[in-house]
Amino acid sequence: MALSPPHPPLCNYHVVWCHKYRRTVLTGSVDHRLEHIIREAYAGRDAPIKATETMPDHVQLLVACDPQCGIQRLVKRIKGRPSRLLYEEFRISSPRLPNLWTNGSFVATIGGATLEVIKRYVENQRNA
C-alpha cells in the first residue's frame, strides 16, 4: 500500500492592500463583484481564502498558504486578476488613476491570535 505524500503545512496570513491614492473605489456593485471574483478564483485551490472584507479604500483577506510557495506571489496573483476584470466590467481606471492597487501590501502571520479571532476581525471591519 503506497502512502500519499503529506500535505504541505499551511500558514494563515492576514493580508491588506490599498487602492491607489486611497481613493474610494469599492462601493456598491464593484464591492460585491470584487469579493465574488476573489472567492471564485481561489475556491478549491491550495491557498484557501478563509475571510474577505472589502472597504471603500482597501481590501482585507485571511488566507492560508504554504510558506514554501511565497505569500507575496499569491498576493500578486490575487490582486492582478480582479484588477483586470474590474477594469473591463466597470472601467474603474482612468489616465489619472492608471492602476487600481498600490504596489505594496501588508502581510502578517496570525501568530498568537486564534484563527477565529482574526476571521471575526476581518469580517467585522465594516461595523468598526
VMD Tcl script that builds the backbone (N, CA, C; Angstrom):
set m [mol new atoms 384]
animate dup $m
set s [atomselect $m all]
$s set {name element resname resid chain x y z} {
  {N N MET 1 A 0.837 -1.172 0.000}
  {CA C MET 1 A 0.000 0.000 0.000}
  {C C MET 1 A 0.886 1.240 0.000}
  {N N ALA 2 A 0.707 2.104 -1.003}
  {CA C ALA 2 A 1.510 3.319 -1.112}
  {C C ALA 2 A 0.893 4.429 -0.270}
  {N N LEU 3 A 1.742 5.149 0.390}
  {CA C LEU 3 A 1.274 6.281 1.189}
  {C C LEU 3 A 1.217 7.526 0.327}
  {N N SER 4 A 0.191 8.311 0.531}
  {CA C SER 4 A 0.106 9.567 -0.211}
  {C C SER 4 A 1.072 10.561 0.415}
  {N N PRO 5 A 1.619 11.455 -0.394}
  {CA C PRO 5 A 2.569 12.432 0.154}
  {C C PRO 5 A 1.852 13.341 1.151}
  {N N PRO 6 A 2.546 13.747 2.188}
  {CA C PRO 6 A 1.899 14.609 3.178}
  {C C PRO 6 A 1.569 15.975 2.578}
  {N N HIS 7 A 0.477 16.547 3.065}
  {CA C HIS 7 A 0.112 17.883 2.615}
  {C C HIS 7 A 1.097 18.887 3.195}
  {N N PRO 8 A 1.443 19.910 2.437}
  {CA C PRO 8 A 2.367 20.907 2.979}
  {C C PRO 8 A 1.691 21.664 4.118}
  {N N PRO 9 A 2.456 22.093 5.085}
  {CA C PRO 9 A 1.854 22.859 6.177}
  {C C PRO 9 A 1.369 24.215 5.652}
  {N N LEU 10 A 0.240 24.651 6.158}
  {CA C LEU 10 A -0.298 25.935 5.741}
  {C C LEU 10 A -0.132 26.953 6.859}
  {N N CYS 11 A 0.288 28.140 6.500}
  {CA C CYS 11 A 0.342 29.257 7.436}
  {C C CYS 11 A -0.853 30.147 7.133}
  {N N ASN 12 A -1.440 30.709 8.175}
  {CA C ASN 12 A -2.536 31.651 7.996}
  {C C ASN 12 A -1.971 33.066 7.980}
  {N N TYR 13 A -2.396 33.837 6.986}
  {CA C TYR 13 A -1.898 35.199 6.812}
  {C C TYR 13 A -3.050 36.192 6.800}
  {N N HIS 14 A -2.807 37.338 7.397}
  {CA C HIS 14 A -3.718 38.481 7.304}
  {C C HIS 14 A -3.098 39.402 6.268}
  {N N VAL 15 A -3.826 39.660 5.190}
  {CA C VAL 15 A -3.310 40.433 4.064}
  {C C VAL 15 A -4.187 41.674 3.871}
  {N N VAL 16 A -3.550 42.828 3.710}
  {CA C VAL 16 A -4.264 44.078 3.464}
  {C C VAL 16 A -3.562 44.807 2.333}
  {N N TRP 17 A -4.342 45.324 1.382}
  {CA C TRP 17 A -3.765 46.210 0.373}
  {C C TRP 17 A -4.747 47.326 0.076}
  {N N CYS 18 A -4.197 48.434 -0.427}
  {CA C CYS 18 A -4.984 49.656 -0.632}
  {C C CYS 18 A -5.135 49.965 -2.110}
  {N N HIS 19 A -6.095 50.806 -2.372}
  {CA C HIS 19 A -6.270 51.343 -3.716}
  {C C HIS 19 A -5.281 52.471 -3.923}
  {N N LYS 20 A -4.957 52.706 -5.157}
  {CA C LYS 20 A -4.032 53.772 -5.493}
  {C C LYS 20 A -4.561 55.086 -4.927}
  {N N TYR 21 A -3.742 55.790 -4.201}
  {CA C TYR 21 A -4.060 57.085 -3.591}
  {C C TYR 21 A -5.206 56.995 -2.585}
  {N N ARG 22 A -5.509 55.786 -2.113}
  {CA C ARG 22 A -6.577 55.547 -1.128}
  {C C ARG 22 A -7.920 56.125 -1.582}
  {N N ARG 23 A -8.169 56.072 -2.877}
  {CA C ARG 23 A -9.451 56.543 -3.422}
  {C C ARG 23 A -10.557 55.580 -3.022}
  {N N THR 24 A -11.757 56.096 -2.839}
  {CA C THR 24 A -12.891 55.237 -2.505}
  {C C THR 24 A -13.467 54.670 -3.803}
  {N N VAL 25 A -13.012 53.493 -4.145}
  {CA C VAL 25 A -13.375 52.857 -5.402}
  {C C VAL 25 A -14.374 51.727 -5.197}
  {N N LEU 26 A -14.192 50.967 -4.140}
  {CA C LEU 26 A -15.017 49.768 -3.936}
  {C C LEU 26 A -16.308 50.107 -3.216}
  {N N THR 27 A -17.285 50.509 -3.983}
  {CA C THR 27 A -18.605 50.797 -3.438}
  {C C THR 27 A -19.649 50.106 -4.302}
  {N N GLY 28 A -20.799 49.828 -3.714}
  {CA C GLY 28 A -21.913 49.255 -4.458}
  {C C GLY 28 A -21.595 47.935 -5.118}
  {N N SER 29 A -21.906 47.841 -6.396}
  {CA C SER 29 A -21.748 46.575 -7.116}
  {C C SER 29 A -20.278 46.210 -7.330}
  {N N VAL 30 A -19.379 47.196 -7.358}
  {CA C VAL 30 A -17.954 46.907 -7.523}
  {C C VAL 30 A -17.448 46.120 -6.314}
  {N N ASP 31 A -17.891 46.505 -5.138}
  {CA C ASP 31 A -17.523 45.841 -3.892}
  {C C ASP 31 A -17.918 44.368 -3.931}
  {N N HIS 32 A -19.163 44.093 -4.254}
  {CA C HIS 32 A -19.650 42.713 -4.286}
  {C C HIS 32 A -18.980 41.903 -5.389}
  {N N ARG 33 A -18.738 42.528 -6.519}
  {CA C ARG 33 A -18.096 41.823 -7.636}
  {C C ARG 33 A -16.663 41.435 -7.292}
  {N N LEU 34 A -15.935 42.325 -6.605}
  {CA C LEU 34 A -14.556 42.019 -6.223}
  {C C LEU 34 A -14.522 40.805 -5.295}
  {N N GLU 35 A -15.371 40.779 -4.281}
  {CA C GLU 35 A -15.405 39.625 -3.377}
  {C C GLU 35 A -15.719 38.344 -4.144}
  {N N HIS 36 A -16.665 38.421 -5.072}
  {CA C HIS 36 A -17.042 37.252 -5.868}
  {C C HIS 36 A -15.869 36.785 -6.728}
  {N N ILE 37 A -15.165 37.701 -7.356}
  {CA C ILE 37 A -14.027 37.338 -8.212}
  {C C ILE 37 A -12.943 36.651 -7.385}
  {N N ILE 38 A -12.632 37.213 -6.222}
  {CA C ILE 38 A -11.575 36.632 -5.392}
  {C C ILE 38 A -11.965 35.238 -4.923}
  {N N ARG 39 A -13.167 35.086 -4.430}
  {CA C ARG 39 A -13.599 33.771 -3.932}
  {C C ARG 39 A -13.702 32.744 -5.065}
  {N N GLU 40 A -14.198 33.173 -6.218}
  {CA C GLU 40 A -14.333 32.279 -7.368}
  {C C GLU 40 A -12.963 31.812 -7.868}
  {N N ALA 41 A -12.017 32.719 -7.920}
  {CA C ALA 41 A -10.700 32.400 -8.460}
  {C C ALA 41 A -9.919 31.445 -7.567}
  {N N TYR 42 A -10.154 31.494 -6.260}
  {CA C TYR 42 A -9.338 30.698 -5.349}
  {C C TYR 42 A -10.111 29.615 -4.611}
  {N N ALA 43 A -11.342 29.347 -5.025}
  {CA C ALA 43 A -12.102 28.240 -4.431}
  {C C ALA 43 A -11.473 26.921 -4.861}
  {N N GLY 44 A -11.228 26.047 -3.924}
  {CA C GLY 44 A -10.688 24.738 -4.240}
  {C C GLY 44 A -9.207 24.709 -4.542}
  {N N ARG 45 A -8.528 25.809 -4.413}
  {CA C ARG 45 A -7.085 25.832 -4.648}
  {C C ARG 45 A -6.345 25.470 -3.377}
  {N N ASP 46 A -5.035 25.371 -3.492}
  {CA C ASP 46 A -4.229 25.020 -2.338}
  {C C ASP 46 A -3.934 26.217 -1.435}
  {N N ALA 47 A -4.579 27.358 -1.690}
  {CA C ALA 47 A -4.452 28.539 -0.839}
  {C C ALA 47 A -5.859 29.058 -0.541}
  {N N PRO 48 A -6.583 28.370 0.351}
  {CA C PRO 48 A -7.974 28.767 0.600}
  {C C PRO 48 A -8.090 30.133 1.269}
  {N N ILE 49 A -9.068 30.902 0.806}
  {CA C ILE 49 A -9.359 32.194 1.405}
  {C C ILE 49 A -10.414 31.954 2.469}
  {N N LYS 50 A -10.074 32.276 3.704}
  {CA C LYS 50 A -10.947 31.977 4.831}
  {C C LYS 50 A -11.913 33.116 5.124}
  {N N ALA 51 A -11.512 34.352 4.870}
  {CA C ALA 51 A -12.387 35.503 5.097}
  {C C ALA 51 A -11.925 36.639 4.197}
  {N N THR 52 A -12.860 37.457 3.789}
  {CA C THR 52 A -12.537 38.618 2.972}
  {C C THR 52 A -13.462 39.766 3.347}
  {N N GLU 53 A -12.924 40.962 3.290}
  {CA C GLU 53 A -13.737 42.160 3.528}
  {C C GLU 53 A -13.187 43.274 2.656}
  {N N THR 54 A -14.061 43.879 1.887}
  {CA C THR 54 A -13.650 44.994 1.048}
  {C C THR 54 A -14.217 46.270 1.642}
  {N N MET 55 A -13.352 47.242 1.811}
  {CA C MET 55 A -13.730 48.556 2.300}
  {C C MET 55 A -13.625 49.506 1.108}
  {N N PRO 56 A -14.192 50.717 1.206}
  {CA C PRO 56 A -14.115 51.621 0.055}
  {C C PRO 56 A -12.694 51.939 -0.398}
  {N N ASP 57 A -11.706 51.867 0.509}
  {CA C ASP 57 A -10.344 52.227 0.111}
  {C C ASP 57 A -9.295 51.140 0.349}
  {N N HIS 58 A -9.689 49.958 0.821}
  {CA C HIS 58 A -8.738 48.866 0.980}
  {C C HIS 58 A -9.445 47.516 1.051}
  {N N VAL 59 A -8.651 46.453 0.939}
  {CA C VAL 59 A -9.157 45.083 0.956}
  {C C VAL 59 A -8.403 44.322 2.048}
  {N N GLN 60 A -9.132 43.469 2.788}
  {CA C GLN 60 A -8.508 42.612 3.792}
  {C C GLN 60 A -8.884 41.168 3.506}
  {N N LEU 61 A -7.881 40.289 3.627}
  {CA C LEU 61 A -8.106 38.866 3.424}
  {C C LEU 61 A -7.496 38.086 4.571}
  {N N LEU 62 A -8.068 36.944 4.830}
  {CA C LEU 62 A -7.459 35.944 5.693}
  {C C LEU 62 A -7.286 34.730 4.801}
  {N N VAL 63 A -6.039 34.358 4.549}
  {CA C VAL 63 A -5.751 33.309 3.582}
  {C C VAL 63 A -4.748 32.323 4.167}
  {N N ALA 64 A -4.906 31.056 3.829}
  {CA C ALA 64 A -3.952 30.030 4.229}
  {C C ALA 64 A -3.081 29.708 3.020}
  {N N CYS 65 A -1.782 29.596 3.258}
  {CA C CYS 65 A -0.858 29.391 2.138}
  {C C CYS 65 A 0.332 28.572 2.617}
  {N N ASP 66 A 0.846 27.745 1.742}
  {CA C ASP 66 A 2.075 27.013 2.022}
  {C C ASP 66 A 3.215 28.029 2.067}
  {N N PRO 67 A 3.959 28.100 3.168}
  {CA C PRO 67 A 5.022 29.103 3.259}
  {C C PRO 67 A 6.103 28.926 2.196}
  {N N GLN 68 A 6.257 27.726 1.648}
  {CA C GLN 68 A 7.243 27.496 0.608}
  {C C GLN 68 A 6.872 28.175 -0.711}
  {N N CYS 69 A 5.570 28.362 -0.960}
  {CA C CYS 69 A 5.116 28.960 -2.215}
  {C C CYS 69 A 5.382 30.455 -2.275}
  {N N GLY 70 A 5.383 31.096 -1.151}
  {CA C GLY 70 A 5.612 32.536 -1.126}
  {C C GLY 70 A 4.303 33.308 -1.120}
  {N N ILE 71 A 4.017 33.931 -0.011}
  {CA C ILE 71 A 2.762 34.669 0.128}
  {C C ILE 71 A 2.720 35.868 -0.816}
  {N N GLN 72 A 3.849 36.505 -1.084}
  {CA C GLN 72 A 3.832 37.681 -1.964}
  {C C GLN 72 A 3.452 37.301 -3.389}
  {N N ARG 73 A 3.871 36.132 -3.835}
  {CA C ARG 73 A 3.482 35.668 -5.169}
  {C C ARG 73 A 1.970 35.442 -5.228}
  {N N LEU 74 A 1.421 34.865 -4.161}
  {CA C LEU 74 A -0.022 34.651 -4.091}
  {C C LEU 74 A -0.773 35.985 -4.071}
  {N N VAL 75 A -0.300 36.935 -3.286}
  {CA C VAL 75 A -0.953 38.249 -3.204}
  {C C VAL 75 A -0.925 38.935 -4.566}
  {N N LYS 76 A 0.181 38.827 -5.275}
  {CA C LYS 76 A 0.282 39.424 -6.608}
  {C C LYS 76 A -0.765 38.838 -7.555}
  {N N ARG 77 A -0.960 37.512 -7.488}
  {CA C ARG 77 A -1.988 36.877 -8.326}
  {C C ARG 77 A -3.383 37.307 -7.903}
  {N N ILE 78 A -3.622 37.372 -6.599}
  {CA C ILE 78 A -4.950 37.764 -6.107}
  {C C ILE 78 A -5.267 39.200 -6.509}
  {N N LYS 79 A -4.287 40.078 -6.503}
  {CA C LYS 79 A -4.515 41.470 -6.885}
  {C C LYS 79 A -4.649 41.631 -8.399}
  {N N GLY 80 A -3.942 40.820 -9.172}
  {CA C GLY 80 A -3.899 41.006 -10.619}
  {C C GLY 80 A -5.184 40.680 -11.347}
  {N N ARG 81 A -5.739 39.514 -11.122}
  {CA C ARG 81 A -6.932 39.092 -11.852}
  {C C ARG 81 A -8.129 40.001 -11.583}
  {N N PRO 82 A -8.462 40.291 -10.319}
  {CA C PRO 82 A -9.596 41.191 -10.084}
  {C C PRO 82 A -9.393 42.572 -10.683}
  {N N SER 83 A -8.173 43.058 -10.676}
  {CA C SER 83 A -7.906 44.374 -11.238}
  {C C SER 83 A -8.279 44.416 -12.715}
  {N N ARG 84 A -7.861 43.401 -13.449}
  {CA C ARG 84 A -8.180 43.350 -14.883}
  {C C ARG 84 A -9.686 43.214 -15.113}
  {N N LEU 85 A -10.328 42.311 -14.363}
  {CA C LEU 85 A -11.759 42.088 -14.561}
  {C C LEU 85 A -12.593 43.301 -14.159}
  {N N LEU 86 A -12.230 43.960 -13.061}
  {CA C LEU 86 A -12.982 45.147 -12.647}
  {C C LEU 86 A -12.820 46.273 -13.656}
  {N N TYR 87 A -11.628 46.405 -14.228}
  {CA C TYR 87 A -11.425 47.426 -15.244}
  {C C TYR 87 A -12.307 47.153 -16.461}
  {N N GLU 88 A -12.356 45.891 -16.897}
  {CA C GLU 88 A -13.165 45.542 -18.062}
  {C C GLU 88 A -14.659 45.757 -17.813}
  {N N GLU 89 A -15.123 45.397 -16.613}
  {CA C GLU 89 A -16.553 45.476 -16.322}
  {C C GLU 89 A -17.026 46.870 -15.924}
  {N N PHE 90 A -16.205 47.611 -15.167}
  {CA C PHE 90 A -16.656 48.885 -14.611}
  {C C PHE 90 A -15.852 50.095 -15.090}
  {N N ARG 91 A -14.796 49.871 -15.862}
  {CA C ARG 91 A -13.929 50.958 -16.343}
  {C C ARG 91 A -13.489 51.851 -15.175}
  {N N ILE 92 A -12.931 51.211 -14.146}
  {CA C ILE 92 A -12.532 51.925 -12.942}
  {C C ILE 92 A -11.323 52.818 -13.182}
  {N N SER 93 A -10.332 52.331 -13.922}
  {CA C SER 93 A -9.112 53.097 -14.119}
  {C C SER 93 A -9.340 54.287 -15.037}
  {N N SER 94 A -8.475 55.268 -14.915}
  {CA C SER 94 A -8.523 56.450 -15.762}
  {C C SER 94 A -7.090 56.921 -15.975}
  {N N PRO 95 A -6.865 57.905 -16.848}
  {CA C PRO 95 A -5.490 58.413 -17.006}
  {C C PRO 95 A -4.898 58.933 -15.697}
  {N N ARG 96 A -5.746 59.457 -14.806}
  {CA C ARG 96 A -5.246 59.941 -13.516}
  {C C ARG 96 A -5.059 58.807 -12.522}
  {N N LEU 97 A -5.680 57.669 -12.761}
  {CA C LEU 97 A -5.584 56.515 -11.871}
  {C C LEU 97 A -5.335 55.271 -12.730}
  {N N PRO 98 A -4.099 55.133 -13.287}
  {CA C PRO 98 A -3.845 54.043 -14.231}
  {C C PRO 98 A -3.858 52.655 -13.600}
  {N N ASN 99 A -3.516 52.543 -12.339}
  {CA C ASN 99 A -3.522 51.249 -11.660}
  {C C ASN 99 A -4.547 51.279 -10.540}
  {N N LEU 100 A -5.228 50.174 -10.345}
  {CA C LEU 100 A -6.229 50.106 -9.293}
  {C C LEU 100 A -5.593 49.997 -7.916}
  {N N TRP 101 A -4.528 49.189 -7.784}
  {CA C TRP 101 A -3.920 48.930 -6.479}
  {C C TRP 101 A -2.562 49.602 -6.344}
  {N N THR 102 A -2.144 49.832 -5.111}
  {CA C THR 102 A -0.775 50.257 -4.860}
  {C C THR 102 A 0.142 49.058 -5.083}
  {N N ASN 103 A 1.435 49.304 -5.191}
  {CA C ASN 103 A 2.375 48.211 -5.420}
  {C C ASN 103 A 2.541 47.322 -4.194}
  {N N GLY 104 A 2.447 47.888 -3.010}
  {CA C GLY 104 A 2.715 47.142 -1.790}
  {C C GLY 104 A 1.477 46.527 -1.172}
  {N N SER 105 A 1.720 45.754 -0.122}
  {CA C SER 105 A 0.643 45.165 0.660}
  {C C SER 105 A 1.178 44.866 2.050}
  {N N PHE 106 A 0.281 44.734 3.000}
  {CA C PHE 106 A 0.638 44.348 4.355}
  {C C PHE 106 A 0.346 42.861 4.500}
  {N N VAL 107 A 1.309 42.099 4.994}
  {CA C VAL 107 A 1.121 40.680 5.213}
  {C C VAL 107 A 1.685 40.346 6.586}
  {N N ALA 108 A 0.874 39.678 7.414}
  {CA C ALA 108 A 1.330 39.229 8.732}
  {C C ALA 108 A 0.811 37.832 8.986}
  {N N THR 109 A 1.635 37.023 9.615}
  {CA C THR 109 A 1.151 35.703 10.019}
  {C C THR 109 A 0.237 35.884 11.220}
  {N N ILE 110 A -0.595 34.908 11.449}
  {CA C ILE 110 A -1.590 35.011 12.507}
  {C C ILE 110 A -0.978 34.728 13.873}
  {N N GLY 111 A 0.194 34.305 13.989}
  {CA C GLY 111 A 0.925 34.161 15.240}
  {C C GLY 111 A 0.111 33.795 16.469}
  {N N GLY 112 A 0.053 34.699 17.473}
  {CA C GLY 112 A -0.554 34.409 18.767}
  {C C GLY 112 A -2.067 34.410 18.795}
  {N N ALA 113 A -2.716 35.129 17.904}
  {CA C ALA 113 A -4.184 35.168 17.894}
  {C C ALA 113 A -4.742 33.909 17.248}
  {N N THR 114 A -5.912 33.509 17.686}
  {CA C THR 114 A -6.530 32.337 17.066}
  {C C THR 114 A -7.095 32.711 15.703}
  {N N LEU 115 A -7.262 31.724 14.873}
  {CA C LEU 115 A -7.802 31.932 13.535}
  {C C LEU 115 A -9.191 32.552 13.603}
  {N N GLU 116 A -10.007 32.103 14.539}
  {CA C GLU 116 A -11.375 32.628 14.662}
  {C C GLU 116 A -11.387 34.104 15.044}
  {N N VAL 117 A -10.476 34.534 15.912}
  {CA C VAL 117 A -10.414 35.948 16.309}
  {C C VAL 117 A -10.077 36.821 15.107}
  {N N ILE 118 A -9.090 36.425 14.333}
  {CA C ILE 118 A -8.701 37.207 13.148}
  {C C ILE 118 A -9.810 37.182 12.111}
  {N N LYS 119 A -10.462 36.042 11.935}
  {CA C LYS 119 A -11.558 35.940 10.971}
  {C C LYS 119 A -12.692 36.894 11.351}
  {N N ARG 120 A -13.054 36.943 12.635}
  {CA C ARG 120 A -14.091 37.883 13.086}
  {C C ARG 120 A -13.655 39.322 12.858}
  {N N TYR 121 A -12.380 39.607 13.111}
  {CA C TYR 121 A -11.854 40.961 12.900}
  {C C TYR 121 A -11.994 41.376 11.441}
  {N N VAL 122 A -11.586 40.510 10.524}
  {CA C VAL 122 A -11.668 40.826 9.092}
  {C C VAL 122 A -13.127 40.995 8.665}
  {N N GLU 123 A -13.992 40.097 9.087}
  {CA C GLU 123 A -15.392 40.142 8.669}
  {C C GLU 123 A -16.159 41.329 9.268}
  {N N ASN 124 A -15.720 41.841 10.405}
  {CA C ASN 124 A -16.439 42.931 11.067}
  {C C ASN 124 A -15.837 44.300 10.825}
  {N N GLN 125 A -14.975 44.444 9.831}
  {CA C GLN 125 A -14.354 45.734 9.556}
  {C C GLN 125 A -15.364 46.808 9.190}
  {N N ARG 126 A -16.414 46.452 8.494}
  {CA C ARG 126 A -17.423 47.438 8.089}
  {C C ARG 126 A -18.161 48.019 9.284}
  {N N ASN 127 A -18.299 47.232 10.335}
  {CA C ASN 127 A -19.048 47.683 11.517}
  {C C ASN 127 A -18.196 48.526 12.459}
  {N N ALA 128 A -16.880 48.492 12.275}
  {CA C ALA 128 A -15.988 49.207 13.198}
  {C C ALA 128 A -15.957 50.693 12.924}
}
mol reanalyze $m
mol bondsrecalc $m
mol representation Tube
mol addrep $m
